[in-house]
Each structure stands twice: as structure tokens, then as C-alpha cells.
Amino acid sequence: MKTYGFKLYQTKKNKRLHRTIDIAGIIYNHSIALHKRFYKLYSKSLGLYRLQKHITKLKRRPKYSFWNIVGSQAIQDITERIDRAYKLFFRNRKSGIRAAPPAYQKVRKYKSFTLKQAGYRLLDGNKVQIQGKVYKYFKSRDIEGKIKTITVKRDALGDIYIYLVCEVKENRVLPRTGKGVGVDFGLKTFLKGSDGLVEEAPMFFRQAAKTVKRLSRALSHKKKSSNNRKRARLDLARAHRKIANRRKDFHFKLAAKMAGAYAVICVEDLNLKAMQCLWGRKISDLGHGQFIGILAHQSAKAGSMLVKIPRFEPTSKTCSACGHVLDELPLKVRTWECPACGIVNDRDMNAAKNILRVGTSTLGGEGVRPA
């Protein structure tokens, strides 16, 4: 499956898509309310097909007839999305993970709707027909394969994008032989490799923090519902989008470089939620989770293998030279001397070497899963 993303031209016809997304947000909130009411009355969760059947009845009433603008398949996708969210919530609670159930969303902040088998058609050139209307998009590359779904999505600036999920036939890339590397992610440095590779943390949000702070203050001073406030909100959203684009560009370039240089890349299975509780905004700024996802994609294209080792492996406390394991190693200690062999270890580089050792020694075995 391959996803293509394109931006639509800014035209007056886009108002129809904005209205459709708004109505999808209303249906989403109504479905959440039905779930809450059903649980309050019967002390059990509302089933997916029962909810879909009820919404089909509601659409026939004059009060809810405007829901038909969204389309039946898009409404089905909304209910399926809520059902998946509730299942994840209950699974997390059962596992002891703190999580919140799906909540209401502001309609103006609702982002997308998805069409599956009907309601869209790809036309010649850079045109696409969505729910009877023809729109132009910036066609940056050719679309290959059979289109399975199309998602219409808007961002905080009000720009509309289409995402086409296509089923394509690709030649299988066979695993190649070559160098392996263990990677340890850090806070001061983005990552360190077992072979001496060091990538500094760019910290794009911190670089633009003064600009974001100034724009946020300007937004808070504007009168609500005024045109000046709308302009200030767009300026702030534009700054955030620029930061996200710079971070994503850095991740893609680094992932492509590593996938081309190494045949086996071993990383640690990070607990990002726990890291965010400890270090907050800094973890979000580094974007380790996004980078690992991009690295997995680039590795698959290049024929490299990405291996994740268990998160509880004591990689920092284990001496990479002799295998001695310390009882404790506070986070502030960046270098330590092994009491067994006397070698002075750099914390991150030592962890990277141990990650490589664990990943390659148990490659394909228990506890290690290819990405």
C-alpha cells in the first residue's frame, strides 16, 4: 500500500469541502454522545453495527438530512474510527496504561473525511472528482496502482489536501549484506551510532521559540471573532507548520542516508510516552517516534533491516567491552569507568554498541522484532 499526498488549488469550490468536513465533525460528536449515553443507560459499550444502523435511521429524518452531504461511506469510516479508539482505550486500561476515552472535538478543528469505494473519481491531468465536483490539485508525481481510499484533509491554515491510498505491485527488495550499526537516541545529541556516527539535535522548535512566543502573545491580545484575530491565528499556524516541515525534512534526509549506508540498523524500542512525562516538549521537538517510522520505510526500500531490541535491556549500564552490569547509573552521569576492566565508557556510545550486540546476536529470535 502506498499513499500519495497532494494539495488542492485554492478556489471557491473548496467551501463545499470545508462544509463537508464540518458536518463530519458534527456526526463525530453526535456518535461520541451516543456512546456515552448508551454506556450510562446500559453500562456497556455501544456496538459498531448498532451505531451505524441508528445513524442510517437518523439520516432519513428532516432534522438530520444535511448529514447526507458527507456520504454513507464517510459516515461509516467515522464510526469505525471511534470504534477503534474505544477498543484501544479499553485495551490500555486492561494493561494498566493511563489513557482517556475518545472525546468531543471542536467542529472547526475537525480535520478530515474518508471515501472508500464510491464518491470520487480520478480524472485526466491534475483533476479529481469528489462528490460530483471537480477539483484541481498540484500533481508533483504520477499516481501508480489501484486507488483504495481517498482522504480529504484540511490543516490549521485552511489548506485542503487529498491523500490517495493505492495498492501497488512493487519488486521485492532482497535483504543485502553490509555494515551494521547500533543507534542510541539522546537529548543533547539526536543519535549516536556504534561506529562513531553522531547527529546533533537540531531542536527546530527551540530555534523558533521566540517567534512562536511573539505570535502567541499577539493572538491572545486580539478581540475574539475579529478579522485581526483570524489573521493572527493563521500567522501562528504558519509558523508551526514551518517547524514541522523542517523537522520532517531532517528526518527523511537522515533516514535515507542511514538506510543507504547500513544493511542492519538496530534501535531501542522507546517508551515515548514515559519520556514525554519526564522531558516534555524536548521529546516532541526531537520527534524520535516519527524518525523511527520514516527509517523503517526507507530501510524497506533500500533492502536494509531495522531491528528493535526490548526497551528494558540494560544497554547503558552494561560495559560493551567486558559485559559487566552496574547496579545503578544515574541519568546525569555521562561517562563511567567499568569496575571490572577499567575502561572509561561514554554513556551513549556504550549503549549504541550494546544495542548493536543485542540486535545482531538475537536477529530473528525472541525479543527482537524486525520493524
C-alpha positions, 0 to 999 in steps of 0.5 A, a space after each residue: 500500500 502506498 499513499 500519495 499526498 497532494 494539495 488542492 488549488 485554492 478556489 471557491 469550490 473548496 467551501 463545499 469541502 470545508 462544509 463537508 468536513 464540518 458536518 463530519 465533525 458534527 456526526 463525530 460528536 453526535 456518535 461520541 454522545 451516543 456512546 456515552 449515553 448508551 454506556 450510562 443507560 446500559 453500562 456497556 459499550 455501544 456496538 459498531 453495527 448498532 451505531 451505524 444502523 441508528 445513524 442510517 435511521 437518523 439520516 432519513 429524518 428532516 432534522 438530520 438530512 444535511 448529514 447526507 452531504 458527507 456520504 454513507 461511506 464517510 459516515 461509516 469510516 467515522 464510526 469505525 474510527 471511534 470504534 477503534 479508539 474505544 477498543 484501544 482505550 479499553 485495551 490500555 486500561 486492561 494493561 494498566 496504561 493511563 489513557 482517556 476515552 475518545 472525546 468531543 472535538 471542536 467542529 472547526 478543528 475537525 480535520 478530515 473525511 474518508 471515501 472508500 469505494 464510491 464518491 470520487 473519481 480520478 480524472 485526466 491531468 491534475 483533476 479529481 472528482 469528489 462528490 460530483 465536483 471537480 477539483 484541481 490539485 498540484 500533481 508533483 508525481 504520477 499516481 501508480 496502482 489501484 486507488 483504495 481510499 481517498 482522504 480529504 484533509 484540511 490543516 490549521 491554515 485552511 489548506 485542503 489536501 487529498 491523500 490517495 491510498 493505492 495498492 501497488 505491485 512493487 519488486 521485492 527488495 532482497 535483504 543485502 549484506 553490509 555494515 551494521 550499526 547500533 543507534 542510541 537516541 539522546 537529548 543533547 545529541 539526536 543519535 549516536 551510532 556504534 561506529 562513531 556516527 553522531 547527529 546533533 539535535 537540531 531542536 527546530 522548535 527551540 530555534 523558533 521559540 521566540 517567534 512562536 512566543 511573539 505570535 502567541 502573545 499577539 493572538 491572545 491580545 486580539 478581540 475574539 471573532 475579529 478579522 485581526 484575530 483570524 489573521 493572527 491565528 493563521 500567522 501562528 499556524 504558519 509558523 508551526 507548520 514551518 517547524 514541522 516541515 523542517 523537522 520532517 525534512 531532517 528526518 527523511 534526509 537522515 533516514 535515507 542516508 542511514 538506510 543507504 549506508 547500513 544493511 542492519 540498523 538496530 534501535 531501542 524500542 522507546 517508551 515515548 510516552 514515559 519520556 514525554 512525562 519526564 522531558 516534555 516538549 524536548 521529546 516532541 521537538 526531537 520527534 524520535 517516534 516519527 524518525 523511527 517510522 520514516 527509517 523503517 520505510 526507507 530501510 524497506 526500500 533500500 533492502 536494509 533491516 531495522 531491528 528493535 531490541 526490548 526497551 528494558 535491556 540494560 544497554 547503558 549500564 552494561 560495559 560493551 567491552 567486558 559485559 559487566 552490569 552496574 547496579 545503578 547509573 544515574 541519568 546525569 552521569 555521562 561517562 563511567 569507568 567499568 569496575 571490572 576492566 577499567 575502561 572509561 565508557 561514554 554513556 551513549 556510545 556504550 549503549 549504541 554498541 550494546 544495542 548493536 550486540 543485542 540486535 545482531 546476536 538475537 536477529 530473528 529470535 525472541 525479543 527482537 522484532 524486525 520493524 
